[in-house]
Amino acid sequence: MDMFSNLADGFAIALTFQNLGLALLGCFLGTVMGALPGLGPSNGVAILIPLAFTLGLDATPALILLTSVYYGAMYGGRISSILLNIPGDEPAMMTCLDGYPMAKKGMAGEALSLSGVASFVGAFLATWGLILLAPQLVKIALLFGPAEYFALFALAFMTLGGVSSTNQAKSAFAAALGLGLAMVGVDTQTGVPRFTFGEVHLYDGLDFLVAIVGLFALSEVFIFLEERHGKSDAEGRSFKIGRLTPPLSMLKACTPTMLRTSLLGFLAGVLPGAGASLGSFISYSMEKRLVDKEGTFGTGDPRGVAAPEAGNNAAAGGALVPMLALGVPGSGTTAVLLAVLLALNITPGPLLFTNNPDVVWGLIAALFIANFMLLAMNIPMVGLFTRLLLIPPRVLMPIVAMVSFVGIYGISGSSFDLMVMIGFGVMGWGLRKLDVPLVPIILGTLLGNAMENNLRRAITIDDGNWLTLVDSPLSIGLWVVAITGFLLPVVVGRRVKAQMHRRRDTEGSIGD
């Protein structure tokens, strides 16, 4: 009964005029960000972080805005996948396989609306999963000491590359770089400046919000300028949407698919590092094996659209579980949301549900509201969102740059932070050219100090004995999962990634 009373309190917070307006704004902007190829949820949230702080929002309204952007971007990624055969982000890759063939058959409107319904089902069930599972994880996390927290942080770093990662060395390099950047500033225990080079502005360390906006938003500007040459992927193309609502028979046939893949996607999202990409891939693959008796998947089967969309949206909700309950992000976008929480002086983890219940339950209630908003928005407004695909980067990217610069200066009022942001933008551009993942860098800057403090605390408690890090069954279990999560991509990562791209190239090319 406490769960329902807490949820009722959350709805009382979320149903204020301000929070409803922010949820609606976030849903719209998120869908736009998701629909534009290459941006995706991580970049979308990072770009709008300065806006949340410039508006002077408190913790709950800021999170409502940004998580609505997150959910909206997960919805929006399907639009370019279905219409252009170009995924808006990696989780939407599997939607191309049957979505684009449906569009070529003149069923684009039905594919878009069906995928919207599937996204709603996945996200809605995942939000209930968040309500049920997060408090149980909190009970386990209350048993953690410094050694267990250090092992948990190690697990986050070792698994964030994901099962589909093909180069764990680059992921490890990115994590080490992030941890090194976290060392910049005055040592909290000794008071000795580290890596500041006499620059007073660095005594407080590097602002992770500046790092996030630079690495994600500003590097995206550089990538667009270099690779797209100011042209839109949809330039010169026209879209025939057709019927906007799928027939009831199609919805009825796809309902079991949506329910099964929502469960699979949610479980994939809860696992640190698995994320929505794996949730989408597993959902499509399992459903294909289970129901594709006639070999229609890849030729425009509606179930092939519903499966990955329900899976990746459920995974997006599942990734919030470890972030809120343990303080460890389950995906790249939740790492960005973790930075927002820390910037607002709110520490995610087991005490969040006790110390800040208004934030947690207000956020959960807002997720329910955002889901209904997105369902209501994504079917009748499909025509508008498809026309947004025609916006060329030469128009879009200056807006992204302006929001980044104005927002960061509005937060800190420091021109030094703008220079640091540009530096991170150039670094992000270079690392993306080398296929080095950016999320482990962000995670390192976020968790580096907490990881160091827990390591020092654990060793101090046990008089310098390093074996204290593997002294309890809980810490041993975490280390086993961490090492397995690091080695698994080395064994199967290339195969999984190749299979994802092979399916898109072989099946998705039928409509070309």
N, C-alpha and C positions, 0 to 999 in steps of 0.2 A: 504493500500500500504506500510505503514511502516513495517508491518510484513514481507512482501516479500523482502523488501530492507535489513532489519536486517538479514533475513535468507540467503540472498545472501552474506552479509558480513561474516556470520558464515561459509558458505562453503569456502569462500576465506581463512579463518583461518584453517579449518579442512582439506583442500586439500593440505596442505604442505606435503613434503616428510616425515618429522618427525612424524607429527600427523597421517598420513595414516599408517605408520609403527607401531606406538603405538596402533592404533585401531586394526590392524591385529593381533598384538601380544596379546592384551587383549582378542580379540575374541577367539583365539586359547586356551590360558591359561584358560579362563573362561569356555569354553566348557569342557576342561579336568577336571577342578574343579567340575563342575556340574555333570559330568558323574560318578565321583567316589562317591559311596554311603557314606553319612554322612558329606561330606564337605559343599556343597551348596554355594549360593552366598555370604552370610554374612562372612563365614570363608574364602572363596576365595578372597574376597576383602581385608579382614583384613590381610591375609597372604602376599598379594602383596603390601600393603601400604609401608613397608620398602623399597621395590624395587623402588617404585616411588620417594621416597625421596633420596635414595642413588644415583639415576641417576641424581639428581639435577634438576628435571623437574619443570617448572613454573606451575601456576595454571591450565591453559587450557590443556596443554599436560598431566598433572597428572590426571585430571578429565576424559579426553578422554580415557586414559589407564584403569582407574578403573571402569568407567561406561561400557566400552566394556567388561571388566571382568564380571560385573554384568549381562549384557544382555547375554553374552556367557554362564554363569552358568545357567541362566534360560532356555536356549536352551538345555544345556547338561544334565539337570536333567531327561529328558525323556529317555535317552539311557539305563540306568540300570533298569528303570521302565519297559520298553518294553522287554528287553532281560532277566532280572533276576527276574522280579516281585519284585524288591527292589527299592523304590523311591530314587533318588539321593538326594532329599530334600523333605520337607513336601508338597510344592505345586505340586510336581510331583506324589503325592500319587494317585490322581484320574486317572492319565494316565495308571496306572497298570491295571485298571478294564477292559479295552478293548485292550490295547496295548499288554499285555502278551498273552491273548488268540489269538490275531492275529499272534504273533510270533510262538505260538505252532502250528498254521495252516500252517506254512511255509511262512508267509507274513511279516516277521520281517523287511525286507528292505522297503516294502511299508509303514509299520507303522512308521518307523523311518523317511522316507522322507516326509510322510504326516504330521507328527507332526512337522517337520522342517518348512514346508510351513505354517502350522497353527501358529507356533510361530512367523514367519515373519509377517503374517497378523496382529496378535495381537499387536506386538511391533510397527509395522509401523503405524497403526491407533492410538495407544496410543501416539506416538511421535507427531502426528498432534493434538491430544487432548491436549497435553502439550503446544503446540504453542498457541492454541486458548484459553485455560482456565487459564493458569498461569497469563497472563497480566490482566485478569479480577479480579483474586484474589488479585493481587498487588493493584488495585484501592481500594478494600475494606480494605486491610491491612494498607493503608495510613491513614485511619481514626482511627487507633488504638492509644491509649495512654498507659501509664504504667499499669493501671488497666486491660485494655483489653489484653495486652501482658501477664500479669500474669495469667489471665484466660485461654489464649491460651496455655501457657506452662502447666497449670494444665490439660487441655484437652488432651494434648499429653501424659502425664503420665497416666491419667486415662483410656485411650483407647488403649495404646500400647500393652496390653495383648491380644487384639483381641477378636472378638466375639466367637472364638472357644476355648478361655481360660477356663479351668476348675477349676482354683484356683486363684481367685483374691487376696487372702491374700498373696500368694507368690509373685505375681506381685507387690503388694503394698510394701512388704518388700524389694524387689529388688530396687524399685524406691527410697525408703527411704535410702537404703544403698548407692545408687548412689549420692543422694543429700548430704549425710553425707561426702562422699569422696570429693565432690566438695567444701566443707567447709575448707578442708586442705589448709593451706597457710596463707599469710598475708591478713587481712581484708582490702579491697580496700578503705573503708571510714574512718576507725579508725587507720589503720596501726598496729593493734595488731595481732601477730601471733596466728593462731588457729590450734590446733591439730598437731603441728610440733614436739613436744617433744624435742625441742632443736636441731633438725636436720636441718642444714642450707640448705640442698638440697630440703627440703620440703617447703621452704619459698615461692617459686613460684607456689606451688600447685603440684598436681599430673598430669603428662603429659598424656592426654587422648589417645594419640597414643600408648604409652606404655601400658596403661590399655587395649586398644582394642586388641592389638597383644597378650598380655598375656591371656586375658579372652577367646578369640576366638581361635587363632592359637595354643598357647602352651597347653591350656586345651585339644584341640583336640588330640595332641600328647599323653597326659596322658590317654585319653579315649581309643584311639586305642591300646595303650600298654596294658591296663587292659582288654579290652573286646574282642579284635580281635586276640590276641596272635600271631600277625605277619602273619595271613593268609588272603588271598583275598576272597571276597564273590564269585568271579567267578572261584576260583581255581578248576581245574579238569573239567571244563565245556567247551564245544565248541559251537560256535555260527554259525548258518546257516542263512545268511542274505537274500539270494535270490534276487529277483528283487529290484533294487534300486529306481526306479521311479514309483509312483502310476499312474494307468491309468487315462486318462482324465475324464472318467465317474465318478471315485471316487472323483476327485477334484471338478467336477461340483456338485456332490451330497453334498459335504461337504462345499461348499462356503457359502451358507446361514447360516450354523451353525457357521462358523468362524466369519462372520460379526456380528451376534447376540451376540455371547459370548465375542467378543472383546469389545463391548460396555459395557456389564455387568462387565467384568473384570476391565476395565478402571475405572468405577464408584466405584467399590470396592477398587481399589488401591488408589484413591484420598482420601477416608475416612481414617483419621489417625487410625492406629492400625488394620485395616481390612487386608490389605496385600494380597499377591499372593495366600496364602492358601485358604482364603475365596473366592477370585476371581475364583480359580479353582473349588472349591466345588459348588458354586452357578451356574457357567457356566454349569457344568456337570448335576446338578440336574434339572435346568430349561430346558435344552435341552432334557433330558430324558423324562420329562413330556410333552414336546411340540411335539416331533417327534417320540418317541419310541412306535409306535402303535403295532408293532409285537413282542415286548419284546426281541429285539436283543441286547440291551445295556447290557454289561457285558459278552457277548459271542464272542466278536471280531468285533463289529460294528465300521467301520472307523470314524463315526461321534462321537463316544465315545472317540476317540483319539484326534480328532480335537478340540472338545469343551473345555476340560480342558487346553490344550496347548495354544490355543488362549486366553483363559481367564486369565491364570496365567502370560503370557508374557505381556498382556495388563495391568494387575494390577501392574506389575513391572514398566512400564512406568508411570502409574497413580500415583504411590507413589513418583515420582520425583516432582510432581506438588506442594504439600504442602511444600516440602523441599526447593525448589528454591524460591517460591513465599512468603512463610510465615516463613521460617526458622525452620519448625517443620517437622521431618521425618515422612513419611507415612508407613514405614516398618523398619525392623531391618537393612537391608542392607543400606537403605538411611540414617539411623542413623550413620553408619560407614562412609558413604560419607560426611555427615555433619561434622564429625570430621576432615576429610581431608581438607574441605573448611576452617574451623576455624584455622587449623594448618598453612594454607597458607595465613592467615590474610585476608580472604575474608568472610564477614558476609552475609549468606543467608537471604533473606527476601525481602521486597518491594523495598528497595533501590538497590538491586543487579542488577536489570534490567537497572537502571540508571547509577550506579557507575561502574559496570563491564559488560557492554553489550557484550564485546568480549568473556568473559568467558561463559556467558549464551548461546549466539547464536552459538559460536564455538562448545559448548557441544551438542546443539540440532542438528546441522548439522552433527556432528560426530556420533550421534545416528542413523541418517538415513543411513550414510555410513556403520556403523557397522552392521546394519540389513541386508544390501545387502551382506556384507562380510560373515556373519553368514549363510545366505541362500546358498551362493555359496560354503561355506566350509562344511556345515553339511550334504549335500547329497553325493558328491563324496568321502568325507573322513570318511564316517561312519565306514568303516572297520578299519581304524586306531584308531578311538575313542573307538570302541568296544574292540580292543586288549589292550587298556590302562586299561580296567577293570581288566585285569589279573595282574596288578602291585600290589604286596603285600604291606601292610602297613609297613613292616620292611624295605622296600626300600623308600617308600614315606615319612614316618614321619621324618626320619633324615634330609631329604631335607627341610621339613617345619621348623624344629627346627633351621637348619643352616640359612635359610633365615631370620627367626625371630631375632636371636641373632646378625647376621652380620648387618642386616638392622637397628635395633634399635641402635646398637653401632655406626653405620655410621651416623645416624641422630644426636645423642647427644654427642657421644664421652665420655659417662659417664658410668663407671661400676656400679654406684649406680642405674641407670635406668635399667640395666640388672637384678639386684637383685629385683627391684620393679616388673619387668615383670615376673620373676619367681614366685614372691608372688601372682601376679594376676592370673598366670596360675594355681597354686595350688588352689587358691580360686575359680576360674572358674570350675576346676575339681570337687571340693567338692559341689559347688552349682548345677552343672549339675547332680550329683548323687542324690541330693535332689529334682530335677525337679524344681529348682528355675530359672526363665528366666533371661538371661544375658543382653538382650537388654535394659530393664529399668535401669540397673546399668550404662550402657554406656550413656544413655540419661540423667541420673542424673548428671554424671560428665561433660557432655557437656553443659547442659542448667542450671545447678544449680546456677551458679554465675549470669547469666542473669536474672533468675527468682527472685533471692534474690534482685538484684539491682532494678528491676521493682517494687517489693513489697515495698521496702523502699521508692522509688521515689513517688509511688502513695500515700502512707500514709503521707509522708512529705508534698506533695502538698496540701493535705486536712487537715493539722494540726492534724495528728494522728487519724483521723476518719477511722476506719476499714470498715465502710459501703461504702466507696468510691469504694471498690472492686466490688460492685453490684449496682453501681449508674447510669449506662447507659444501654440502651436496648441491645447494642452490647455485653457488658460484661455479662449481665443476660442470653442472648442467648447462649453464650459460656459455661457458668456454667451449664445450662440445658443440653446441648449436652454432656458436660464432665460427669455429674452425670449419665445421661442415658447410656453413653458408659461404665461407670464403673459397673453399676448395671445389664446391659443387659447380660453379660456373666454369671453372677450369676444365672440368670433365664433360659437362653437358651444354655449357653456354653457347659455344659456337654452333652446335647442332640445333639448339632451340632457335637461335637467331636466324640461322640459315633456313630452317623450316618455315619460320614466319614470313621471310622475304620470298621464299620459293613459292609458297601458297599464293601470295599476292601476285607474283609475276606470272604464274601458270594459270590460276583460276581467275584472278582479277583482270587479266588481259583479254578474256573472252569478249568483253564488251567493246574493246578498242577497234 
